[in-house]
Amino acid sequence: MKKTVFISSSFAVLFAVSFIYTLFFPVNLSTRPIYKVDSIIGTEDSMEITQPDAYFIERDIIAYFSIEKEAMTFIEDLTILNDENCFVAGNMNGFVKYKKDGTLLQFFSPNGTLLNEQRTKDCYPYIKDDSSVVHVFKDNGRNLSLFYFNGEPLLREYYDNSLICSVSTSPDFDTAISYADGHSQLLNRNAQVVFTCEQRKPEIKIAKASCYSPEGKYFCEISGLYPELLTVYDVDAKVQVSQFPTGSNSRYSPLVNIYNNTVYYETENALELYSIDTQENTSLEFQGELVDFKVNMQNEIILLSEKDSMKYLYIYNDNGIRSFYQESYSDISNLRVYDDKTFYFKLDKEIYILRRKMVS
């Protein structure tokens, strides 16, 4: 009997001690993701012969590097040539050097191998971050040609009476073009118009920005003034799936993109997230003016804004929870997604690699 009493008393004391310890020193069993600087790659570091997996680009410099190897692999620096008439455009698929007078396009691989040359007249390349083609515009703003990155033509030339305001190409090489008079066209690779949409509601009709979803299912555009409208189309069904006022009336091209059935678009005060599936909006606020943003497949957003020369860098999830924040007076550019847990950006002459960590 005494033994039973003693065991019961021991358990009671142990429980009381455990309760008091947990009360004053709680154990946090939950974890949350945050982003931290994992490594820094200097743009002046020595070269290594390896396969690049990332890049950065400026007006007269494009560089390829390996995040895994933490080394630069190739740099094309036109400032060394001291030629103010030569510029560069490109992405991970390669780059194009072009002349200020629009007479020559040179197509290069990411390791700097010259693949092709195209003699042109008043033509200038435009390459989006994730584009699989090179868009080439005439200086009149009404003629568009498309080239593969090896320099071979995809679409020789397409002309419209209205000025081209925005262009985007799907993975299947269908091309969406938005024009200054407010209408948009979807062309196939043979330059045949497969779908046309025209805005009639706004007081002032002008198409400002457009984009495809990565898989090519959806196309959206921002157009008009009073009101400014965002319209989403189902490309396969060739129907409009939603349209609504953005709440802004910007007179410039706002940032817009589609990822994971969500439209991310810039307004005057926030980055808005519109779900195509639920037709609901979420707002992400930031300081100053939006400069750039990118989204990974986990719906995490890296966002750069600027106010009074101060740069603000954020990473949010799609619920608006912040997992990274940095302020800097130094120049920040080239926001990119590397994989589902890694972003990178360029700060002055260094590349900062941000990786997601789980912390308590």
C-alpha positions as a Markdown table, in Angstrom:
| # | Residue | x | y | z |
|---|---|---|---|---|
| 1 | Met | 0.0 | 0.0 | 0.0 |
| 2 | Lys | 2.8 | 2.4 | 0.9 |
| 3 | Lys | 4.5 | 1.5 | -2.4 |
| 4 | Thr | 1.4 | 2.4 | -4.3 |
| 5 | Val | 1.1 | 5.8 | -2.5 |
| 6 | Phe | 4.7 | 6.5 | -3.1 |
| 7 | Ile | 4.4 | 5.8 | -6.9 |
| 8 | Ser | 1.2 | 7.9 | -7.1 |
| 9 | Ser | 2.9 | 10.8 | -5.3 |
| 10 | Ser | 5.9 | 10.6 | -7.6 |
| 11 | Phe | 3.8 | 10.9 | -10.7 |
| 12 | Ala | 1.9 | 13.8 | -9.2 |
| 13 | Val | 5.2 | 15.6 | -8.4 |
| 14 | Leu | 6.6 | 14.8 | -11.9 |
| 15 | Phe | 3.4 | 16.1 | -13.5 |
| 16 | Ala | 3.4 | 19.3 | -11.5 |
| 17 | Val | 7.1 | 20.0 | -12.4 |
| 18 | Ser | 6.4 | 19.3 | -16.1 |
| 19 | Phe | 3.4 | 21.6 | -16.1 |
| 20 | Ile | 5.3 | 24.5 | -14.4 |
| 21 | Tyr | 8.3 | 24.0 | -16.8 |
| 22 | Thr | 6.0 | 24.0 | -19.9 |
| 23 | Leu | 4.1 | 27.0 | -18.6 |
| 24 | Phe | 7.2 | 29.1 | -18.2 |
| 25 | Phe | 9.4 | 27.5 | -20.9 |
| 26 | Pro | 7.0 | 26.4 | -23.6 |
| 27 | Val | 8.3 | 24.1 | -26.3 |
| 28 | Asn | 7.4 | 25.4 | -29.8 |
| 29 | Leu | 6.6 | 22.4 | -32.0 |
| 30 | Ser | 5.5 | 24.5 | -35.0 |
| 31 | Thr | 7.9 | 25.7 | -37.7 |
| 32 | Arg | 7.6 | 28.5 | -40.3 |
| 33 | Pro | 9.5 | 29.2 | -43.5 |
| 34 | Ile | 11.9 | 32.2 | -43.8 |
| 35 | Tyr | 14.3 | 33.2 | -46.5 |
| 36 | Lys | 18.0 | 33.8 | -45.7 |
| 37 | Val | 21.1 | 34.7 | -47.8 |
| 38 | Asp | 22.6 | 31.3 | -48.5 |
| 39 | Ser | 25.5 | 32.4 | -50.7 |
| 40 | Ile | 27.0 | 35.4 | -52.6 |
| 41 | Ile | 28.5 | 35.2 | -56.1 |
| 42 | Gly | 30.8 | 38.0 | -57.2 |
| 43 | Thr | 30.3 | 39.1 | -60.8 |
| 44 | Glu | 34.1 | 39.7 | -61.0 |
| 45 | Asp | 34.9 | 36.2 | -59.7 |
| 46 | Ser | 37.0 | 33.9 | -61.8 |
| 47 | Met | 35.2 | 31.9 | -64.6 |
| 48 | Glu | 34.5 | 28.2 | -64.5 |
| 49 | Ile | 33.7 | 26.0 | -67.5 |
| 50 | Thr | 30.4 | 24.5 | -66.4 |
| 51 | Gln | 26.7 | 24.5 | -67.4 |
| 52 | Pro | 25.1 | 27.8 | -66.3 |
| 53 | Asp | 21.8 | 27.7 | -64.4 |
| 54 | Ala | 21.2 | 31.4 | -63.9 |
| 55 | Tyr | 21.8 | 34.8 | -65.5 |
| 56 | Phe | 21.6 | 38.5 | -65.1 |
| 57 | Ile | 21.2 | 41.3 | -67.7 |
| 58 | Glu | 21.7 | 45.0 | -67.9 |
| 59 | Arg | 21.6 | 47.5 | -70.8 |
| 60 | Asp | 25.1 | 46.5 | -72.1 |
| 61 | Ile | 26.0 | 43.4 | -70.0 |
| 62 | Ile | 24.7 | 39.9 | -69.9 |
| 63 | Ala | 26.3 | 37.2 | -67.6 |
| 64 | Tyr | 25.7 | 33.5 | -67.0 |
| 65 | Phe | 26.6 | 31.7 | -63.9 |
| 66 | Ser | 26.1 | 28.6 | -61.8 |
| 67 | Ile | 24.4 | 28.8 | -58.5 |
| 68 | Glu | 25.3 | 25.3 | -57.6 |
| 69 | Lys | 29.0 | 25.9 | -58.4 |
| 70 | Glu | 28.9 | 29.5 | -57.1 |
| 71 | Ala | 30.9 | 30.6 | -60.1 |
| 72 | Met | 30.5 | 32.8 | -63.2 |
| 73 | Thr | 30.5 | 30.9 | -66.5 |
| 74 | Phe | 30.4 | 33.7 | -69.2 |
| 75 | Ile | 30.1 | 37.5 | -69.4 |
| 76 | Glu | 29.4 | 39.6 | -72.4 |
| 77 | Asp | 30.4 | 43.1 | -71.3 |
| 78 | Leu | 29.9 | 45.6 | -74.1 |
| 79 | Thr | 31.3 | 48.4 | -72.0 |
| 80 | Ile | 34.7 | 46.9 | -72.5 |
| 81 | Leu | 34.3 | 47.5 | -76.3 |
| 82 | Asn | 33.6 | 51.2 | -75.6 |
| 83 | Asp | 30.9 | 51.0 | -78.3 |
| 84 | Glu | 27.9 | 53.2 | -77.4 |
| 85 | Asn | 26.0 | 51.9 | -80.5 |
| 86 | Cys | 25.9 | 48.3 | -79.4 |
| 87 | Phe | 23.4 | 46.8 | -76.9 |
| 88 | Val | 22.3 | 43.4 | -75.7 |
| 89 | Ala | 19.0 | 41.5 | -74.9 |
| 90 | Gly | 18.6 | 38.0 | -73.6 |
| 91 | Asn | 17.6 | 35.4 | -71.0 |
| 92 | Met | 18.6 | 31.8 | -70.1 |
| 93 | Asn | 18.1 | 30.6 | -73.7 |
| 94 | Gly | 20.7 | 32.9 | -75.1 |
| 95 | Phe | 21.3 | 36.6 | -76.1 |
| 96 | Val | 21.1 | 39.0 | -79.0 |
| 97 | Lys | 23.5 | 41.8 | -79.7 |
| 98 | Tyr | 22.1 | 44.6 | -81.8 |
| 99 | Lys | 23.0 | 47.9 | -83.3 |
| 100 | Lys | 21.6 | 51.3 | -82.3 |
| 101 | Asp | 20.7 | 51.9 | -86.0 |
| 102 | Gly | 18.7 | 48.6 | -86.1 |
| 103 | Thr | 20.7 | 47.1 | -89.0 |
| 104 | Leu | 22.2 | 43.9 | -87.4 |
| 105 | Leu | 21.0 | 41.2 | -85.0 |
| 106 | Gln | 23.6 | 38.7 | -83.8 |
| 107 | Phe | 22.3 | 35.6 | -82.0 |
| 108 | Phe | 24.5 | 33.9 | -79.3 |
| 109 | Ser | 24.3 | 30.8 | -77.1 |
| 110 | Pro | 24.7 | 31.2 | -73.3 |
| 111 | Asn | 28.4 | 30.3 | -73.7 |
| 112 | Gly | 29.0 | 33.1 | -76.2 |
| 113 | Thr | 29.0 | 31.1 | -79.4 |
| 114 | Leu | 27.7 | 33.1 | -82.4 |
| 115 | Leu | 24.9 | 31.1 | -83.9 |
| 116 | Asn | 23.4 | 33.4 | -86.6 |
| 117 | Glu | 23.3 | 36.9 | -88.0 |
| 118 | Gln | 20.3 | 38.7 | -89.4 |
| 119 | Arg | 20.7 | 41.9 | -91.5 |
| 120 | Thr | 17.7 | 44.1 | -90.7 |
| 121 | Lys | 16.4 | 47.6 | -91.2 |
| 122 | Asp | 15.2 | 49.6 | -88.2 |
| 123 | Cys | 14.7 | 46.5 | -86.1 |
| 124 | Tyr | 15.2 | 46.0 | -82.3 |
| 125 | Pro | 14.8 | 42.8 | -80.2 |
| 126 | Tyr | 12.6 | 42.5 | -77.1 |
| 127 | Ile | 13.1 | 39.4 | -74.9 |
| 128 | Lys | 11.0 | 38.6 | -71.8 |
| 129 | Asp | 12.5 | 36.8 | -68.8 |
| 130 | Asp | 11.0 | 33.4 | -69.6 |
| 131 | Ser | 10.4 | 33.8 | -73.4 |
| 132 | Ser | 11.4 | 31.0 | -75.7 |
| 133 | Val | 11.5 | 33.4 | -78.7 |
| 134 | Val | 13.0 | 36.7 | -79.6 |
| 135 | His | 10.5 | 39.4 | -80.5 |
| 136 | Val | 11.8 | 41.9 | -83.0 |
| 137 | Phe | 10.0 | 45.3 | -83.6 |
| 138 | Lys | 10.3 | 47.8 | -86.3 |
| 139 | Asp | 10.9 | 51.3 | -85.1 |
| 140 | Asn | 7.5 | 52.3 | -86.3 |
| 141 | Gly | 6.0 | 50.1 | -83.6 |
| 142 | Arg | 3.6 | 48.4 | -86.0 |
| 143 | Asn | 5.7 | 45.5 | -87.4 |
| 144 | Leu | 6.5 | 42.4 | -85.4 |
| 145 | Ser | 8.8 | 39.5 | -86.3 |
| 146 | Leu | 9.7 | 36.4 | -84.2 |
| 147 | Phe | 12.9 | 34.4 | -84.2 |
| 148 | Tyr | 14.1 | 31.3 | -82.4 |
| 149 | Phe | 17.2 | 31.8 | -80.2 |
| 150 | Asn | 19.3 | 30.2 | -82.9 |
| 151 | Gly | 18.4 | 33.1 | -85.2 |
| 152 | Glu | 16.1 | 31.2 | -87.5 |
| 153 | Pro | 12.8 | 33.0 | -88.2 |
| 154 | Leu | 9.6 | 31.8 | -86.7 |
| 155 | Leu | 7.3 | 34.5 | -87.9 |
| 156 | Arg | 8.7 | 36.7 | -90.7 |
| 157 | Glu | 6.7 | 39.9 | -90.2 |
| 158 | Tyr | 3.2 | 40.8 | -89.0 |
| 159 | Tyr | 1.8 | 44.3 | -89.5 |
| 160 | Asp | -1.2 | 46.2 | -88.0 |
| 161 | Asn | -2.4 | 49.7 | -88.5 |
| 162 | Ser | -2.3 | 50.3 | -84.7 |
| 163 | Leu | 0.8 | 50.7 | -82.5 |
| 164 | Ile | 1.8 | 47.5 | -80.6 |
| 165 | Cys | 1.7 | 48.1 | -76.8 |
| 166 | Ser | 2.4 | 44.6 | -75.5 |
| 167 | Val | 3.4 | 41.2 | -76.8 |
| 168 | Ser | 3.6 | 37.7 | -75.3 |
| 169 | Thr | 4.3 | 34.3 | -76.7 |
| 170 | Ser | 3.0 | 31.0 | -75.3 |
| 171 | Pro | 5.0 | 27.7 | -75.0 |
| 172 | Asp | 3.3 | 26.6 | -78.2 |
| 173 | Phe | 4.6 | 29.7 | -80.0 |
| 174 | Asp | 1.1 | 31.3 | -80.2 |
| 175 | Thr | 1.6 | 35.1 | -79.9 |
| 176 | Ala | -0.8 | 37.6 | -78.2 |
| 177 | Ile | -0.5 | 41.2 | -79.3 |
| 178 | Ser | -2.2 | 44.1 | -77.7 |
| 179 | Tyr | -2.6 | 47.5 | -79.5 |
| 180 | Ala | -3.0 | 51.1 | -78.7 |
| 181 | Asp | -6.6 | 51.2 | -80.0 |
| 182 | Gly | -7.6 | 48.7 | -77.4 |
| 183 | His | -8.0 | 45.5 | -79.5 |
| 184 | Ser | -5.9 | 42.3 | -79.1 |
| 185 | Gln | -5.1 | 39.4 | -81.3 |
| 186 | Leu | -3.8 | 35.9 | -80.8 |
| 187 | Leu | -1.8 | 34.6 | -83.7 |
| 188 | Asn | -0.6 | 31.1 | -84.4 |
| 189 | Arg | 3.0 | 30.4 | -85.6 |
| 190 | Asn | 1.8 | 30.9 | -89.2 |
| 191 | Ala | 0.7 | 34.5 | -88.4 |
| 192 | Gln | -3.0 | 33.5 | -88.7 |
| 193 | Val | -5.4 | 35.3 | -86.4 |
| 194 | Val | -7.1 | 32.7 | -84.3 |
| 195 | Phe | -8.8 | 35.0 | -81.7 |
| 196 | Thr | -9.6 | 38.7 | -81.6 |
| 197 | Cys | -10.9 | 40.6 | -78.6 |
| 198 | Glu | -11.8 | 44.3 | -78.4 |
| 199 | Gln | -12.7 | 46.5 | -75.5 |
| 200 | Arg | -15.8 | 48.7 | -75.7 |
| 201 | Lys | -16.4 | 49.8 | -72.1 |
| 202 | Pro | -13.6 | 52.2 | -71.2 |
| 203 | Glu | -13.9 | 55.8 | -72.0 |
| 204 | Ile | -10.4 | 55.7 | -73.4 |
| 205 | Lys | -9.5 | 52.5 | -75.2 |
| 206 | Ile | -5.8 | 51.5 | -75.0 |
| 207 | Ala | -4.2 | 48.2 | -74.3 |
| 208 | Lys | -1.3 | 48.5 | -71.8 |
| 209 | Ala | 0.0 | 45.1 | -70.8 |
| 210 | Ser | -0.7 | 41.4 | -71.5 |
| 211 | Cys | 0.7 | 38.0 | -70.7 |
| 212 | Tyr | 0.2 | 34.2 | -71.1 |
| 213 | Ser | 0.1 | 31.7 | -68.3 |
| 214 | Pro | 3.2 | 29.4 | -68.4 |
| 215 | Glu | 1.2 | 26.4 | -69.8 |
| 216 | Gly | -0.6 | 28.7 | -72.4 |
| 217 | Lys | -4.1 | 28.1 | -71.1 |
| 218 | Tyr | -4.9 | 31.6 | -70.1 |
| 219 | Phe | -4.2 | 35.0 | -71.6 |
| 220 | Cys | -4.9 | 38.3 | -69.8 |
| 221 | Glu | -4.6 | 42.0 | -70.6 |
| 222 | Ile | -4.9 | 45.3 | -68.8 |
| 223 | Ser | -6.5 | 48.0 | -70.9 |
| 224 | Gly | -8.4 | 51.2 | -70.9 |
| 225 | Leu | -8.8 | 54.4 | -68.8 |
| 226 | Tyr | -12.0 | 55.3 | -66.9 |
| 227 | Pro | -12.1 | 52.5 | -66.0 |
| 228 | Glu | -9.0 | 50.5 | -66.4 |
| 229 | Leu | -10.0 | 46.9 | -66.9 |
| 230 | Leu | -8.3 | 43.5 | -66.4 |
| 231 | Thr | -9.7 | 40.8 | -68.7 |
| 232 | Val | -8.9 | 37.1 | -68.6 |
| 233 | Tyr | -9.4 | 34.8 | -71.6 |
| 234 | Asp | -9.5 | 31.0 | -71.9 |
| 235 | Val | -7.3 | 30.5 | -74.9 |
| 236 | Asp | -8.4 | 26.9 | -75.7 |
| 237 | Ala | -12.1 | 27.7 | -75.4 |
| 238 | Lys | -11.6 | 31.2 | -77.0 |
| 239 | Val | -13.9 | 32.8 | -74.4 |
| 240 | Gln | -13.7 | 35.5 | -71.8 |
| 241 | Val | -13.7 | 34.1 | -68.3 |
| 242 | Ser | -13.6 | 37.3 | -66.2 |
| 243 | Gln | -13.4 | 41.1 | -66.5 |
| 244 | Phe | -13.3 | 43.7 | -63.8 |
| 245 | Pro | -12.0 | 47.2 | -63.0 |
| 246 | Thr | -8.5 | 47.2 | -61.4 |
| 247 | Gly | -9.2 | 50.4 | -59.4 |
| 248 | Ser | -6.3 | 52.1 | -61.1 |
| 249 | Asn | -5.9 | 54.4 | -64.1 |
| 250 | Ser | -2.2 | 54.1 | -64.9 |
| 251 | Arg | -1.0 | 55.8 | -68.1 |
| 252 | Tyr | 2.0 | 53.4 | -68.4 |
| 253 | Ser | 2.4 | 49.7 | -68.8 |
| 254 | Pro | 1.6 | 48.0 | -65.4 |
| 255 | Leu | 3.3 | 44.8 | -64.4 |
| 256 | Val | 1.1 | 41.7 | -64.8 |
| 257 | Asn | 1.7 | 38.0 | -65.0 |
| 258 | Ile | -0.2 | 34.7 | -64.5 |
| 259 | Tyr | 1.0 | 31.8 | -62.3 |
| 260 | Asn | -0.9 | 28.8 | -60.9 |
| 261 | Asn | -4.3 | 30.1 | -62.1 |
| 262 | Thr | -3.6 | 33.4 | -60.3 |
| 263 | Val | -3.3 | 36.8 | -62.0 |
| 264 | Tyr | -0.7 | 39.0 | -60.4 |
| 265 | Tyr | -1.2 | 42.7 | -61.4 |
| 266 | Glu | 0.1 | 46.1 | -60.4 |
| 267 | Thr | -2.2 | 48.8 | -59.1 |
| 268 | Glu | -1.4 | 52.3 | -57.8 |
| 269 | Asn | -1.1 | 51.1 | -54.2 |
| 270 | Ala | -0.6 | 47.3 | -54.1 |
| 271 | Leu | 0.2 | 44.1 | -55.9 |
| 272 | Glu | -3.1 | 42.4 | -56.4 |
| 273 | Leu | -3.6 | 38.6 | -56.6 |
| 274 | Tyr | -6.7 | 37.5 | -58.5 |
| 275 | Ser | -7.6 | 33.8 | -58.3 |
| 276 | Ile | -9.2 | 32.7 | -61.6 |
| 277 | Asp | -10.7 | 29.7 | -59.8 |
| 278 | Thr | -12.3 | 31.5 | -56.9 |
| 279 | Gln | -12.6 | 35.0 | -58.4 |
| 280 | Glu | -11.2 | 36.5 | -55.2 |
| 281 | Asn | -8.6 | 39.2 | -54.7 |
| 282 | Thr | -5.8 | 39.5 | -52.2 |
| 283 | Ser | -3.6 | 42.6 | -51.8 |
| 284 | Leu | 0.1 | 42.8 | -51.0 |
| 285 | Glu | 1.1 | 46.3 | -49.9 |
| 286 | Phe | 4.6 | 47.8 | -50.2 |
| 287 | Gln | 6.4 | 51.0 | -49.8 |
| 288 | Gly | 6.8 | 53.4 | -52.8 |
| 289 | Glu | 6.4 | 52.2 | -56.4 |
| 290 | Leu | 6.5 | 48.7 | -57.6 |
| 291 | Val | 9.7 | 48.0 | -59.6 |
| 292 | Asp | 9.5 | 44.2 | -60.3 |
| 293 | Phe | 8.2 | 40.9 | -58.9 |
| 294 | Lys | 8.6 | 37.2 | -59.6 |
| 295 | Val | 6.5 | 34.2 | -58.4 |
| 296 | Asn | 7.6 | 30.6 | -57.9 |
| 297 | Met | 5.5 | 27.4 | -58.2 |
| 298 | Gln | 4.8 | 27.6 | -54.4 |
| 299 | Asn | 3.0 | 30.9 | -55.0 |
| 300 | Glu | 5.8 | 32.7 | -53.1 |
| 301 | Ile | 6.5 | 36.2 | -54.4 |
| 302 | Ile | 9.7 | 38.2 | -54.4 |
| 303 | Leu | 8.9 | 41.9 | -54.7 |
| 304 | Leu | 11.0 | 45.0 | -55.2 |
| 305 | Ser | 9.8 | 48.5 | -54.7 |
| 306 | Glu | 11.4 | 51.9 | -54.4 |
| 307 | Lys | 10.7 | 55.2 | -52.5 |
| 308 | Asp | 13.0 | 58.2 | -52.3 |
| 309 | Ser | 16.0 | 56.2 | -53.6 |
| 310 | Met | 15.5 | 53.5 | -51.0 |
| 311 | Lys | 15.0 | 50.0 | -52.3 |
| 312 | Tyr | 12.6 | 47.6 | -50.5 |
| 313 | Leu | 12.9 | 43.8 | -51.1 |
| 314 | Tyr | 10.1 | 41.5 | -49.8 |
| 315 | Ile | 9.2 | 37.8 | -50.1 |
| 316 | Tyr | 5.6 | 36.9 | -49.3 |
| 317 | Asn | 3.5 | 33.8 | -49.6 |
| 318 | Asp | 0.1 | 34.0 | -51.3 |
| 319 | Asn | -1.5 | 34.6 | -47.9 |
| 320 | Gly | 0.5 | 37.8 | -47.4 |
| 321 | Ile | 2.8 | 36.4 | -44.8 |
| 322 | Arg | 6.3 | 37.9 | -45.1 |
| 323 | Ser | 9.3 | 35.6 | -45.0 |
| 324 | Phe | 12.1 | 38.1 | -46.0 |
| 325 | Tyr | 12.7 | 41.9 | -45.9 |
| 326 | Gln | 15.6 | 44.0 | -46.8 |
| 327 | Glu | 16.2 | 47.8 | -47.3 |
| 328 | Ser | 19.1 | 49.2 | -49.4 |
| 329 | Tyr | 20.2 | 52.4 | -51.0 |
| 330 | Ser | 22.3 | 50.3 | -53.3 |
| 331 | Asp | 21.0 | 49.2 | -56.7 |
| 332 | Ile | 18.9 | 46.0 | -56.7 |
| 333 | Ser | 17.9 | 44.4 | -59.9 |
| 334 | Asn | 17.4 | 41.1 | -61.7 |
| 335 | Leu | 14.9 | 39.4 | -59.4 |
| 336 | Arg | 14.7 | 35.7 | -60.5 |
| 337 | Val | 13.3 | 32.4 | -59.5 |
| 338 | Tyr | 15.8 | 29.5 | -59.4 |
| 339 | Asp | 13.7 | 26.7 | -58.0 |
| 340 | Asp | 10.7 | 26.3 | -55.6 |
| 341 | Lys | 12.8 | 27.3 | -52.5 |
| 342 | Thr | 15.4 | 29.6 | -54.1 |
| 343 | Phe | 15.3 | 33.2 | -55.4 |
| 344 | Tyr | 18.2 | 35.4 | -56.4 |
| 345 | Phe | 18.9 | 39.0 | -57.2 |
| 346 | Lys | 21.7 | 41.3 | -58.1 |
| 347 | Leu | 22.9 | 44.0 | -55.6 |
| 348 | Asp | 25.6 | 46.2 | -57.0 |
| 349 | Lys | 28.3 | 43.8 | -58.4 |
| 350 | Glu | 27.2 | 40.7 | -56.4 |
| 351 | Ile | 24.5 | 38.0 | -56.8 |
| 352 | Tyr | 22.6 | 37.1 | -53.6 |
| 353 | Ile | 21.1 | 33.7 | -53.4 |
| 354 | Leu | 18.1 | 33.4 | -51.0 |
| 355 | Arg | 17.0 | 30.0 | -49.8 |
| 356 | Arg | 14.0 | 29.0 | -47.8 |
| 357 | Lys | 14.8 | 27.6 | -44.3 |
| 358 | Met | 12.4 | 26.2 | -41.7 |
| 359 | Val | 12.7 | 27.7 | -38.3 |
| 360 | Ser | 10.8 | 27.4 | -35.0 |
